[in-house]
Amino acid sequence: MKKPEILAPAGSFETLQAAINAGADAVYFGIADFNMRATAAKNFTLGDLPEIVQICRKAKVKTYVTVNTLLYNNELEKMRKIIDAIKRIGISAIIAADMATIEYAREKGVEIHISTQLSISNTESLKFYSQFADRVVLARELSLEQVKKIVEDIKEQKIKGPGGKLVEIEVFTHGALCVAVSGRCAMSLYCYNRSANRGKCTQMCRRRYKITDIETGKELEVDNNYVLSPADLCTIGMLPELIDAGVNVLKFEGRGRPPEYVDTVIRTYRQALEAIEKGEYGEDKIKEWTKELKKVYNRGFSTGLYMGRKGDEWAGIHGSKATQEKLLIGVVQKYYPKIQVIQIEIQAKSTIKEGEKFIITGPTTGIIKGKLAKMQIDEKLVKEATQNNVITFKIKGQARKNDKFFVVRKRKSLIPRGKESFLKD
């Protein structure tokens, strides 16, 4: 088995480090406004690029920058400055969709990956773009058989990119899906003047709608009010088929997601790939991995269009179906590396108890997971602690001052994203 590259999302330094620690081979992220998650993710600045490259090179992880929005004339000069910086600093490649970006990047000798925004769905289109790009992210509307046929054509026809190698195929593997063709939707622009094709989608498709007959005033009742909100893509149960199709890269959506999401998804799929390699992949493990994936943000799971259209692939609710939620409790005051002990002041109006799961996140730390054990207050063992208590306990891993400390609990109800507990002012 030729193991495909695991390409992880990074919307912040926390998620970047989480992706690396979880086993990503490469990361992709946005710069400023010219990417499809201009508002959903924190994103990075041009000034962050040297540090990102340094972190990733040390970990032997490739770096891809998304510059894949539609551009207007007044933005071309800014795009050129970004491409110039990408070339100078040594980013591995860019992901692009606008021909202005593609042409300029080719002129500067920057490796190009064609974004799914261009909806490449057949061999002839791929052959055209192969003069510009070494990798193509195929349209998300393709079936697995269609993907496989394109891969076979590349090999048979020896379709090569500018780098002289056969064009690589990248496909989405897990995460949010859009009801529009390859994400090219105009609803947000039409209603709020915020273009989805420029990274500023207001996600109107995720809402409930009623269909009303204007002439009679009668309303059309539907079983599921979220008829424009697809369930998330999950291919953990069909990885052997994806590998058999010959794809080179497994891409994971989630630049707007927190570190624990990236850690869980990337780590789980890495385990699945290793299980396939060892001949240990099977139904029991698929159930175990799916259960793990359901703990973090999701709208329910489907196989997208890879296995043909089904009738039960809509989200059904607003927000997440995650089985767990995190509660922000406090920040790290001190970490004692010699004894691996952490000190935290509980700042939230919440009581935490021995045995509860916790996560710690930070720009350098990434994410640390564990269970509360042998908590101490003033050097005395305690079973629980509450607001304003200062607690110490041992952890596995290195935390840092001002890292965020969360407890993780079973979700009591389906709550829209963002309704968490927060630190006091």
C-alpha positions in Angstrom: 0.0 0.0 0.0 1.3 3.4 -0.9 0.2 5.5 2.1 -1.4 8.8 1.0 -0.3 12.1 2.4 -2.4 13.4 5.4 -3.1 17.1 4.8 -4.4 18.8 7.9 -6.1 22.2 8.4 -4.5 24.9 10.5 -6.4 28.1 11.4 -4.1 29.1 14.3 -0.8 28.3 15.9 -2.6 26.0 18.4 -4.2 23.9 15.6 -0.9 24.0 13.6 0.9 22.4 16.5 -2.0 20.0 17.2 -1.9 18.8 13.5 1.8 18.2 13.6 1.6 16.3 16.9 -1.3 14.2 15.7 0.7 12.9 12.7 0.0 15.2 9.7 2.3 15.0 6.7 1.4 18.5 5.6 -0.7 21.5 6.7 -2.7 24.1 4.8 -3.7 27.5 6.0 -4.8 30.9 4.9 -3.2 34.3 4.7 -5.2 37.5 5.3 -8.3 37.8 3.2 -7.4 35.7 0.2 -8.6 32.3 1.3 -11.9 30.5 1.6 -12.0 30.7 5.5 -11.3 34.5 5.7 -13.8 34.9 8.6 -14.3 31.4 10.0 -10.6 30.9 11.0 -8.2 33.2 12.8 -5.8 32.8 9.8 -2.2 34.0 9.7 -0.4 37.1 8.6 2.6 37.4 6.2 4.7 38.0 9.3 3.8 34.6 10.6 5.1 32.7 7.6 8.8 32.4 8.7 7.8 31.0 12.1 5.4 28.6 10.5 7.9 27.3 8.0 10.5 26.9 10.7 8.1 24.9 12.9 7.0 22.7 10.0 10.5 22.1 8.6 11.7 21.0 12.0 8.8 18.5 12.1 9.4 17.5 8.4 5.8 18.7 7.5 5.0 20.5 4.2 3.3 23.8 4.1 0.5 24.9 1.7 -1.0 28.3 1.7 -4.6 28.8 0.4 -4.8 31.8 -2.0 -8.0 30.4 -3.6 -10.6 33.2 -3.6 -11.9 35.1 -6.6 -9.9 38.4 -7.0 -10.9 41.9 -8.1 -8.6 44.2 -10.1 -7.8 46.4 -7.0 -6.5 43.3 -5.2 -4.0 42.0 -7.7 -1.1 43.9 -6.3 -1.7 42.6 -2.8 -2.0 39.0 -4.2 1.4 39.5 -5.9 3.0 40.6 -2.7 1.7 37.5 -1.0 3.0 35.2 -3.7 6.4 37.0 -3.6 6.6 36.4 0.1 5.6 32.8 -0.3 8.4 32.3 -2.8 11.0 34.1 -0.7 10.2 32.3 2.6 10.0 28.8 1.1 6.4 27.7 1.4 5.9 24.3 -0.2 3.0 25.2 -2.5 -0.1 27.4 -2.9 -3.7 26.2 -3.4 -5.2 28.5 -6.0 -8.4 29.0 -8.1 -8.2 32.4 -9.8 -6.3 32.4 -13.0 -4.6 35.7 -12.1 -3.1 34.0 -9.0 -2.2 30.8 -11.0 -0.5 32.7 -13.8 1.6 34.9 -11.4 2.6 32.0 -9.2 3.7 30.1 -12.3 5.7 33.1 -13.4 7.5 33.2 -10.0 8.1 29.5 -9.9 5.8 28.7 -7.0 4.4 25.2 -6.9 0.6 25.3 -7.6 -2.2 23.0 -6.4 -5.6 23.6 -8.1 -8.3 24.3 -5.6 -11.6 22.3 -5.6 -13.2 25.7 -6.4 -12.4 25.0 -10.0 -14.6 21.9 -10.0 -12.3 19.7 -12.0 -14.5 16.7 -12.8 -12.9 15.1 -15.9 -9.6 14.2 -17.4 -9.6 16.8 -20.2 -10.0 19.6 -17.7 -7.3 18.2 -15.6 -5.0 17.9 -18.6 -5.5 21.6 -19.3 -4.6 22.7 -15.8 -1.6 20.3 -15.7 0.4 23.0 -17.5 0.1 25.1 -14.4 -0.3 22.6 -11.5 1.5 19.6 -10.0 -1.6 18.7 -7.9 -5.3 18.9 -8.4 -8.0 18.9 -5.7 -10.9 17.2 -7.5 -14.5 18.4 -7.4 -16.3 17.1 -4.3 -19.3 16.0 -6.4 -17.4 13.1 -8.0 -18.1 9.4 -7.1 -15.3 7.1 -6.1 -15.5 5.4 -9.5 -15.1 8.8 -11.3 -12.1 9.6 -9.1 -10.5 6.3 -9.9 -11.0 6.7 -13.6 -9.2 10.1 -13.6 -6.3 8.6 -11.6 -6.1 5.8 -14.2 -6.1 8.3 -17.1 -3.3 10.2 -15.5 -1.1 7.1 -15.4 -2.1 5.8 -18.8 -1.7 9.2 -20.6 1.3 10.2 -18.5 -0.2 13.6 -17.6 2.5 15.5 -15.8 2.7 18.8 -14.1 5.4 21.6 -14.4 7.6 19.6 -11.9 7.9 16.8 -14.4 6.0 14.2 -12.3 2.6 12.7 -12.8 -0.1 15.1 -11.6 -1.2 14.2 -8.0 -4.8 13.8 -7.0 -6.1 15.3 -3.7 -9.6 14.6 -2.3 -11.5 15.7 0.7 -11.8 13.0 3.3 -13.5 14.4 6.4 -15.4 17.5 7.5 -18.0 20.0 6.4 -19.7 19.8 3.0 -21.4 22.6 1.1 -24.7 22.1 -0.7 -23.4 24.2 -3.6 -21.2 22.8 -6.4 -17.7 22.7 -4.9 -18.7 25.5 -2.6 -19.5 28.1 -5.3 -22.6 29.6 -3.7 -24.2 33.0 -4.1 -26.8 33.0 -1.3 -24.5 34.8 1.2 -23.5 37.5 -1.4 -27.1 38.0 -2.5 -28.6 38.4 1.0 -25.7 40.0 3.0 -23.1 41.2 0.4 -20.6 38.7 1.8 -19.3 36.4 -0.9 -18.8 32.7 -0.1 -16.3 32.7 -3.1 -14.2 35.2 -1.3 -14.1 33.4 2.1 -16.9 35.3 3.8 -19.8 32.9 3.8 -22.5 33.5 6.4 -23.6 29.8 6.1 -27.2 30.6 5.3 -27.6 27.0 4.2 -27.2 25.9 7.8 -30.5 27.6 8.9 -34.1 26.4 9.0 -36.4 27.5 6.2 -40.1 27.4 5.4 -41.3 27.3 1.8 -44.4 29.6 1.3 -46.6 29.8 -1.8 -46.8 33.6 -2.4 -50.2 33.4 -4.1 -52.1 31.3 -1.5 -50.0 31.8 1.6 -49.8 28.1 2.2 -46.6 26.7 3.6 -44.9 23.6 2.4 -44.1 21.2 5.3 -40.9 19.2 5.0 -39.7 16.4 7.4 -36.3 18.1 7.8 -36.1 21.9 8.0 -32.4 21.8 7.4 -32.7 20.8 3.8 -29.8 22.9 2.6 -27.3 21.8 5.4 -25.5 18.6 4.5 -24.1 16.2 7.1 -20.3 16.2 7.4 -18.2 14.0 5.2 -16.7 10.9 7.0 -14.7 8.3 5.1 -13.2 6.4 8.0 -15.2 3.3 6.9 -14.1 3.5 3.3 -10.4 4.3 3.5 -9.3 1.2 1.7 -11.5 2.1 -1.3 -10.0 5.7 -1.4 -6.5 4.2 -1.4 -7.5 1.7 -4.0 -8.7 4.6 -6.2 -5.1 5.8 -6.2 -5.5 9.2 -4.6 -2.3 10.8 -3.4 -3.6 13.1 -0.7 -6.3 12.9 1.9 -7.5 16.4 2.8 -9.3 17.3 6.0 -11.6 20.3 6.3 -11.5 22.3 9.5 -9.5 25.6 9.4 -12.2 27.1 11.6 -12.2 24.3 14.1 -10.4 24.2 17.5 -7.2 22.2 18.3 -9.1 19.2 19.9 -11.0 18.8 16.6 -7.9 18.7 14.5 -6.1 16.5 17.0 -8.9 13.9 17.1 -9.6 13.8 13.4 -6.0 13.6 12.2 -4.9 11.2 15.0 -7.9 8.9 14.2 -7.3 8.8 10.5 -3.6 8.2 11.0 -4.4 5.2 13.2 -6.8 3.9 10.5 -4.1 4.2 7.8 -1.6 2.3 10.0 -4.3 -0.3 10.7 -4.8 -0.8 6.9 -1.0 -1.1 6.5 -0.8 -3.8 9.2 -3.9 -5.7 8.0 -5.8 -4.8 11.2 -8.5 -2.7 9.6 -12.0 -4.0 10.3 -15.6 -3.3 11.5 -14.8 -3.2 15.2 -12.1 -0.6 14.7 -14.3 1.4 12.4 -17.0 1.6 15.1 -14.3 2.6 17.7 -12.9 5.3 15.4 -16.4 6.6 14.5 -17.3 6.9 18.1 -14.1 8.9 18.7 -14.8 11.2 15.8 -18.3 11.9 17.1 -16.9 13.4 20.3 -15.8 16.6 18.4 -17.8 19.0 16.3 -19.9 17.3 13.6 -23.3 17.7 11.9 -23.7 13.9 11.6 -21.8 11.8 9.1 -22.2 10.7 5.5 -19.9 9.5 2.7 -20.8 12.5 0.6 -21.2 11.6 -3.0 -18.4 9.0 -3.1 -20.8 6.1 -2.9 -23.7 7.7 -4.8 -26.5 9.9 -3.6 -28.4 8.7 -0.5 -31.4 10.2 1.2 -30.3 10.6 4.8 -27.4 13.0 4.5 -28.8 16.2 5.9 -27.6 17.7 9.2 -31.1 17.7 10.8 -30.1 20.3 13.4 -28.3 23.6 13.8 -24.8 23.4 15.1 -23.0 20.3 16.3 -23.9 16.7 17.1 -20.7 16.2 19.1 -21.1 13.9 22.1 -18.7 15.9 24.2 -18.3 19.6 24.9 -15.4 21.6 26.4 -15.8 24.1 29.2 -13.1 26.8 29.5 -12.1 26.8 33.2 -8.9 28.9 33.5 -5.4 29.5 32.3 -2.0 28.0 33.2 -0.2 30.0 35.8 3.0 27.9 36.0 4.4 24.7 34.7 7.2 22.9 36.6 9.1 20.8 33.9 11.2 18.7 36.3 8.2 17.2 38.1 5.7 17.8 35.2 3.3 19.6 37.5 0.9 22.3 36.3 -0.7 25.1 38.3 -4.0 26.6 37.4 -6.4 29.1 38.9 -10.0 28.2 38.3 -11.6 31.4 36.9 -14.9 30.0 35.6 -18.0 29.6 37.8 -17.7 25.9 37.7 -16.7 23.0 40.0 -14.3 20.4 38.6 -13.8 16.9 40.0 -11.2 14.3 40.2 -11.3 11.9 37.2 -12.7 14.4 34.8 -11.1 14.7 31.4 -9.3 17.9 30.5 -7.5 19.5 27.6 -4.8 22.2 27.5 -4.3 24.3 24.4 -1.7 26.9 23.5 0.2 28.3 20.4 3.3 26.3 21.1 1.8 23.5 23.2 -0.8 22.6 20.6 -3.0 20.3 22.7 -2.5 18.1 25.7 -5.2 15.6 26.9 -5.6 13.8 30.2 -7.6 13.0 33.3 -7.6 15.0 36.5 -5.8 13.0 39.2 -4.3 13.8 42.6 -5.3 17.5 42.5 -3.9 19.6 45.3 -4.8 22.9 46.9 -2.1 24.3 49.2 -0.3 21.0 49.0 -3.4 19.0 50.2 -5.1 16.4 48.1 -8.7 17.3 47.1 -11.5 15.6 45.2 -12.9 18.8 43.7 -12.2 22.4 43.2 -14.2 25.5 42.4 -13.9 29.2 41.3 -10.8 31.1 42.6 -9.1 27.8 43.8 -5.5 27.4 42.7 -4.9 23.7 41.9 -1.8 21.7 40.9 -1.6 18.2 39.4 0.7 16.2 37.1 0.3 16.0 33.3 2.0 14.2 30.5 3.5 16.8 28.2 4.8 20.3 28.4 2.4 23.1 29.1 3.2 26.8 29.1 2.1 29.9 30.9 -1.2 31.4 29.7 -2.2 28.1 27.9 -6.0 27.6 28.2 -7.4 24.9 30.4 -10.7 23.1 29.6 -12.6 20.3 31.2 -14.4 17.9 28.7 -17.8 16.6 29.6 -20.6 14.6 28.0 -22.9 16.9 26.1 -26.3 17.2 27.7 -28.0 18.8 24.8 -27.3 19.8 21.2 -26.1 23.4 21.5 -25.2 25.6 18.6 -21.4 26.2 18.2 -19.9 28.8 20.5 -22.3 28.3 23.5 -19.5 27.4 25.9 -18.5 28.5 29.4 -16.0 31.4 29.3 -13.5 33.0 31.6 -14.8 35.8 33.9 -13.8 39.3 32.9 
